[in-house]
């Protein structure tokens, strides 16, 4: 079923039992976040808060809170069907001409889809049924959510920001969060390499001193929203891609105050401009990494008009420690990425961006290995092929018989086939997400590639490692060694030798960290202690807030609290060994201000506990 607008999609979700209307009064300040977070973690429905306290406008959250709803939004019934979307994108990225009449017939469905690419422009649109301008422009009338206790201000999250560079044939759609400053001003947080920022840069060069027109649409149809977060080819507009997904042309209308096309069925549209010389400090905000971000200066967007449908719905979300809605989107869009990668690298069997790795900071790749060094070629290919993987800090490559989505299998392959000195690639001074406070400087840090494939003879020649003479430890012996280690070092809180790592190939340790260098000390001590009994290759040290028996927690710590080059220790012996310091860094251990983890307000949690049963969500 194709959905013409957001309300069509909500009707579909309600029919499928995937939408819950909440009539109980709920505060957009923090309460909606707590309810949405509980619901998403339980795999629950999208939420429509019909009575937000202090407002007359309903709030929609968790719209794409399950992979199933993402698939439905893309016009597909199953998550696995999203690979067909990826195949279409791979074809559009590098189309091949028909090889003959039969091939042309086979490609007819694709050609028919391409016919739906052009937009359909409407003179009269639902998104402009109500118009606020001048003194009537007032963001205070919209129930913009405040999500976490230490957030600096309410935050607009799901707006499709529409821009156009002076030399561009098509518009750009991007999703950038916006900090509310006043009733008609927000901060536009976009990174320098993103489409909107590039359009602004080109505009300033071509039109110095002139305001840059911008429109932001909330509550568009699902295909248009998802088109803005999908890796479409540069030659294809997000509106055109939305038409492909929907099977019908995307309906747009011209903004009232500028020439930008906005989705005709959007619930709310903000129109205005960016003065290239006006900036403000943005943040801190609780982010999708699970931490508050650093304060940074960004452009200010001044709103001159707000248009909307009658009885509009405000579409919002929150970001926090995974899983959150961006993490779920990442898992679903992962299926779109696979065929795109396979077109360039057909040897890739599967590609997985685990949500606990903040959706993009770690990739697990399985492949059909065909020659020595092949895994390293795939690593480099992942980092360089799509812009989306520019910030991926860790690429872990395994053989095709390993399930990339099963940490037990991946860790077993690492422990058995990876020798740290030989099989780890470290690249320094590479582009890194500016939100990654573990990097030495903003936007620049290191990456690590790990080759956990079975080695070919030529690869073994390059290694001087001697084979291990230790058998796998019995679970009881592994537990005994851990207890001894905890007794010997008072700051060690927990110790674990995972069975999937051969009960001795890897040690994971949590500590009460109070001093600089404590992570390194524990790594050295553990290697000394455990190497007497086991062929230990890896030691991972975490803080006391990490459940070291839960791979989701451990991977989250590794991807958020480490710069690979700074926080890895390579130790040479009869076998090379690797120590990983995934602890929070104290003052003097890192060059940047360290991120503060998001913590929930206990009184808020208790307040929601009291009404949870009444809400009847799950």
N, C-alpha and C positions, 0 to 999 in steps of 0.2 A: 504494500500500500504506500503510495507516495503522498506526502503531507505538504499541502500548499503553504501552511503557516504553522506557527507554534501551537495554536489552539487545535488544529487538526491532529497534531502529534500528541497533545495531552489527551484528546478524546481516544486516540488509539491506545495510549498507555493505560488509561482508565479501563478500557475494555479488556486489556490484557492483565489487569490486576497489578499494574506497575506504577500507579499513581495513588497517593493518599492525600485526601483533603483534610486539613487540620483546622477545625473551627475554634478550638480553644485559643484564647488570646496568648500570643507569644511575642516577646520583645526582640526586635532586630538586633539589639545590643547584646551579643554573646549567647542569648538563649537559643536562637535559631542555629547557631554554629554547633552547640552541644547536641541538640536534637538531630541535626543533619549528620554529625560525625558518628553518633551511635547507630543511626540508621544505615549509613553507608558501610560501616564495618561489619554489620550483620547481613549485608547483601539485600537491604530493604528497598522500598519503592522511592520514586521521586516524590517530593513533598511540596504541597501547595498550601502555604500559610495564609488562610483567608482573613484572619483578623490580627494583623501585626499591630502591636500596641502603639498608639499614637498616630496611626496612618489609616487611610481608606483604600490603599492599594495592596492587593495580595502579592506575596513574595514566593517565587518558585526556586527551589534548591534541589540538588542531587539529580538534575535532569539526566545527566550521563553518568550516574553513580554505579551502573553495572555495565559490563561489556555487552550484554544482551541489548540494553537500551541504546548503546552506541551503534550496534548493528542495525537496529530498527530505524534509528535516525538516518542511517545511510541507505535506507530502503532495502535492507537485507533481513532475513529471518533468523539466521544463525551467525555466531561470531566467526565460524570457519568460512562463511561466505565473503568475509572481508578480504580474503586473499584474491577473490575475483576483482575487487576494486583495485588491489595492488597490481594485478596483471594488466588491467586497463591503463593504469597510470604508467606502467613500464612500457606499454605499447605506445602511448602518447608521447612519452619521453624520447623514444627512438623508433618511430614508425617504420615498418618495412613495406615496400610496395608489393602488391599481389604478384605471385609467381606464375599465375595462370588463371583461367576462367574459374576452375573449381575453388582455387584459393580466394579469388575475389568474392565468390558466393559465400565462402566461410567467413569472410570479413564483413559481410553486409550488416550484421548486427552492430558491429563497432561503428560503421559508417552512419547507421541510423542514429546511434547515440550521439555521435559528433554533431548531427543536425540540430540537436537540442542545446548546443553550446551558446548561441547568441541569446542575449537577454531580451525580455519583453518589457518595453518602457510604458508605464501608465501615467496619464496626466492627472488622474484623481486616484489617490491611494489611501488605504486604511490607516497607514502610519501617520497621516496628517489630518485626521478627523478633528483633533484638538491641537491648538497652537498656543504656546506661551512665548511671549517676546517682551523685550524691554524689562520693566520692573516685575513682570509676572514670572520671569525666569527664576526658579527657586528650587534648588536641589533638596532643600529641607522638606519639601512635600513628597519626596520619593524615599521609601524605606531602605536606605542604603545601610548595609549591615556593618557593624563593628564585630570583629571575629574573636580576638584574643585579648587577654587582660592588658598587655603592654602595647597594643597597637596605638599608634599616635592619633589616628582619626578614622572615621568610616571610610570604607574602600569599595569602589565600583570595580567589579571583577569580570563580568561576562560581555562587556561591550565589544562589538565588532568595529574597530577603528578603520575608517575609510579615508584614504589619501590618494593623491596622484602627483607624481613628479612631473616637471615641465616637459621632460623629454620622453615620457612614458606613454605608450599607446593605451594601456589599460590601467585601471585602478588597482590599488593594493588593499587587501583586507588583512588585518592582524588583530590579535587580542592582546591588549596591554592593560595592566591594572592602572587605576586612576585614584589617587588620594584626594578626597574632598577637602578643599581649602575654604570655600565660602559658598554662598548660594549660586554663584555663577562661575566658579573657577575650580579646576582640578589639576593635579600634577599628572602628566602623561609619562609613565615609566616605560620607555622603550630603549633597548640596547642599540648601540651604534650601528650594528650590522643588520638590524631588522628593517623590513621594507618601509615602514612609516618613517623611521629616522633617516633612511637613505633618501626618501622622497623630500623630506624637509631640507636635507643638506643640498640637494640639487636645486630646490626652490630658492634657497638663500643665495646660491651662486648666480641664478638667472634673474632673481627679483630682489636684490638687496634692499633691506629695510621694509619690505612689504609683508603684511600678515599672511600666514600660510593657512589656507582653508582646510578644515577637518570636520567630518561628521562621525558620530558614534552611535551604532544601532544596538539596542537591547531587545532580546526576545524575537529574533528572526526565526525563520523555519529551520528545522534541524539540519537539512542538507547544507544550507548556507553557513550555519555556525560551524559545522564539522569541516566544511571546505576550507575554512580559515585556519584550521590546525592541521591540515593534511599536506604532505609534501608534493604539491602539484608542480608540474614543470613550469619554468619561468615564462614560457610562451603561452600558458593557459591561465586565464583569470579564475579566481575563486568562484565568482558568479557562474562562469561557464562550467566549472567542475560540479558545482551544485546542481546545475541543470542535468548533467550526465547522471548524477546519483538519483535525482528525483524522477528523471524520465520526461521532464517538461521544462520549458524555458523558465529561468529565474525572473520573477517579476520585480522590477525596480521602478523607482520614481526619483525625479531630481529633487535635491534638497531645496528648501525654501530660500536659503541665504547664500548658496554657492552652487556650483555645477556638478557636485559629486552625486552619483547615483546611490541611493540607499534601498534596502529591501522594502518593498511596498507593503508587506504584511507585518513589519516589525512592530513590537508593542510600544517602544519608546525610542526616539532619536534625539540626540544632542547635536546641535550645529553650532559652529563657531570658528575660532581661529587660534593659531599659535603665534605669538609675537616672538620671533627668533631670539630676542634679547631678554626675554622674561624667563627666569628660572626660580625654582624653590627647592628646598631640601625635602626629599621624600623618605618616609619611614621613620622609625623602624616598624616592620610588620612581621607577624608570624607567617613564614613562607612554606612552600611545598617540601622543603628540606627538613622541616621540623624545628627550625630555629628562626629567631628574629634576624632580619637582614640588616646590613649596615646602612647608615644614612648616606644618601647620594643626591646630588643635584640633578634635576631633570626639568624639561620644558613645562611651562604652564599652558593649559588649554582654557581659553576664555569662551564661555557658552553664551551665545546671543539669542538662540531659539531652542525651545524644547517642543517637539511635536510628539503626538501619541495617538493611539487608538482610543475609542471610547472604552471605559472600564479597563485600563491597561493592567498588565501583569508585569511585575518587575522580576527579571531573571537574574539570579545571584548565585554565588557559591562561596566557599571558604577554602583556604589552603592551609595545610598543616602536615604533621608527620605522616608519612605514608602508612596506610592507604588513604588518599583523599581523592577528590574527583579528577584532578589532573593525572594522578597515578592510574586510575581506572581507564581514563582516555588513552594513556600511554600503552597499557596492556592491549587494548582493542586495536589501536593504530599500529601496534607491533605487527599484526597480521597483514596490514597493508604494506609495511616495509619489506616483508620477506620476498614477495615476487619481484619487487623493484631491485633488491640486492641480487636475487638469483639471475636476473637477466644479464647483469654484468659479471656475476660470479656464480655460474651454474653449479659449481662444486659445493655451494652452501646448502646444507640440508635443512637447518633451522636457525633462526635468529631470535634472541629473546632479550628484552630489556626489562629486568625484574623491577617491579614497582618499589621494592624496598631499597633499590639503588636510585631512588628519586627519579625514576622513569627513563633516565638517559645517561646516568653517570657510570653505569656498568652494562656491558653487553656480553651475553654468552652465545657463542656461535658453534654449531656443529657442522662438520664438513666431510666430504669424501676426499680424503687426502690422496694425491696423485704423484707427488715427488718430494724430495727432501726440501725443507724450508717452506713448504706450501702454506703452513699455518701462519707464518710470519707475513706472507704476501696478503693473506686474507685480513690479518690485523690492520695492515696499512690501508687495505681497500676500504674497510669499515670506516676508518678515521677520515678518509679523503673523499668518499663517494657522495655522501649527502650532507648538506649543511647541518641537518639535525643531529649528526653524530660528531660534530666538531668539538663538543664539550664532553664526550664520553671518556672518562678517566681510565677505565679498565676494560680491556677486551680479552676475554677468556675463550680460547679455542679448544674444542674437543673433537673426537672422532664422531662419525655419523651414528654409531650405535649408542651414543650417550644421549639421554633425554635432557635437553637444555633447560627444561623447566622443573627439574628434580634435583635439588641441591645435594641430596645423598649421592646420586650418580656423578654429579659434576665434581664434588669434593673427592670422591673415590678416584676419578680419573686424574685429578690434580696430584693426589698423593702417590699414585702408582707411576704416572708417566712424566711428571714434571720435575726436573732438577733445576733449582732456582738459578744458579749461575749460567747454565747453558740455555735455559728455555724462557727466560724473562727478558723482555725488551723494555728499556726505560728511555723515554723521550722527554727531555726537559725544555722549558721555555716555549710551551705550546699554548694555543688559545684555551682558556678555561672560563666557565661561567662566572660572571662577576659576583654572583651570590655565593660562590664557593669560598668561604672565608679561610679555608685550610690552605689555599694557594698562597705562595709567598707575596705576590702583589696582585692587585685587582686585575682580573682578566688574563693572567699568565701563570702557568704552573706546569706540572709534569703529568705524563701519562704512562701507564704500565700495560704491556701486553704479556699474556701468559699462554704458553703453548703446552697444553695438556694432552696432545695427541700422542699415539704410539710412535716411537721414533724409528726412522729408517736407518739402515746400517751406516750410511754416510753421515747422519746426524750423530750417531753414537761415537764415531771417530773423533768428533769435535769435543767430546767430553772426557775428562780424566777421572770422573767419579767412579768409585769402586762400588760394586753391588752391596746392598745391605746384608749383614749376616744375622740380623735379628728377625725372629718370627713375629707375627702379630701378637700383641699382648692379649691375654685373657681379660675380659671385662673386670673381674674382681681385682686383678693385679693393677690394671689401669686406675681403678678407683682408689686402691691403696696408695699408689704413687701420688695421686692428687691430694689425698688427705695428708700425706707426709709433707708435701710441698706447702700446703696451707699452714701447717703447724710451724714450719721453719720460718716462714715469712709472714709476719703478723698483718701486713697490709694487703695480703692476698685474700680476697673474699670468697672466690670460687675458682675451681679448676676443672677442666673437662677435656678428656681425650676422646674425640668422636669415634664411634664404631665404624662409620663409613670411611674414616681415614686410617683404618687398620688398627684402631686402639693403640696408637703410638706414633703414627705418621704426622699428627698435628696436635698441638695443645692450644686450648683457648682459655684465657685467664682473665678474671675481672679483679680489679684492685680498687682500694680506697686511695686515690691519688692525692697527695698533699705536697709533693716536692717536684721540682724540675728534674727531668731525666729519669723519673721513676719507671716509665714504660720501658726504656732501654735496659735498665737494671733488671727488670723482671724477665725480659727476653733472654738476656745473657744467663741469668740464674736458671731459667727453665731449660735452656739448651744444655747447660752443664749437668743438671740433675737428671733429665729424662734421657739424654743420649747414652747413659750407662745401661739402659734397659731396652731402648727402642730406637728404631731408625727414624728419628724425628726430623722432619724437613721444615715444618712451619710452626711458628709460635705467634699467636695473635693475642694482643693485650687490649682489654676494653675497660671502660669505667663501670662503676657500680650500678648505673641505670640501664645496663645492657644485660638481657637474659642470654648468657653465652650458650645455652642449649637450644636457642631458637635462631635458625639461620637468618630469618627476616631481620632480627635485631642486630646480629653480627654484621651482615652485609650493609645495613643502614649506617652503622658506626664506621665501617671501612670507607664507605663512599662519601661520608660527610666530615670525618674528623682526620683525614689524612691527605697530605700531599705525597704521592708515591715516592718521589726521589728523596724527600727530607725524612720521611717517617718509616722507611724500610731499611733493615739492616741485613746485609749479606755476610754470612759467616762461612769461610772456607774450611773444609776439613776433608775427611775421606769422602764425605758427600757435602755438596754445598747446601746451606740452610738459609732460611729467610725468616727474619723477625718483622712483624707488622705491628706498629704502635698506633692503634686506633683509639687512643684516649683523647679526651679534650686537652688541648695544650694550654699550659699555664703561662703567665706573663714571662717573657724571656725565651719561650720555646717557639714562638711564632712571631712573624713580623707584622701581622695585622690584628685588628681587634677581633677577638674570638666570638663566635656566635653564641647567643644565649638560647638554650633549649626552651621550647614552648611548654609551659606548665598550665594546667587548667586551674581555674578558681574553685576551691573546694566548696564554698558556699553555693556557687552556681550549680555545681554538680549535684549537691544535695537538693537544691530547689527543683531541678529537673527530675531527680529521683522521685519526688513527691507527686509529680503529675504524669510520670511516664506511663503508668498503666491506663490512665484516662485517655491518653493520646491514641492508644490502640493502633500502633503503627505496624508492628511485626506480627 
